[in-house]
Amino acid sequence: MKVYKSIGNPIRPLRLFIGGVHGRECRTTKQLLEMLVKTSKPKSGSAIVVPCLYTGRYVSTLSSNYLNTKAFKRLVKIVENFKPDMYVEVHCYKLSSYSSLTNPSRINVKGVPPLVEVENGVLIGSISPLLKAKLNLEIAILIETPCGRKENFKAALEILRVFLMSNSTQEALETLGFKHGVKTFKKTGKTFNLPYWI
Ligand SMILES: [Zn+2]
């Protein structure tokens, strides 16, 4: 497992980017996060980037079974070691899952709020409430880009760079257009709440 470190002086804020938390998502997240490492560096503070945490069986992070995986054990060690101020988990999704991930009724179906499309198929939300509690994180961001689709990388990289350059998650979300967790899309006039779990 490769860990890329860019340590600033002062060290904080420390941002942690994690890809490949389950299944074969590394195929996508490794390329994407290595591009991020090669092309950008935080202006202040530090960034720790893990492009591929683990490749193996797919276990949903919403399931308590995930807590028994090697991937989760690795993740706990990394989070305990670095104690990040900002946490961004990078996933990929099959295009056929788009409608269930963004379904406004997802809370009734899966027990978690829908993800919001920021740009060009790239979705944002909070990480699994189970992981958030076990890792003792405050606001933990989830980014989903379509698996294996390089045509979406540009949009995904732009969003990741916003987190890399911001000094807090709140600042990054505001840069992305979320005011108090709500974003109004100019094109459609629709508003979306960014789902947080307290
Ligand atoms: Zn995933």
Residues whose N, C-alpha, C, O or C-beta is under 5 A from the ligand:
A	BS01	ZN	H91 C92
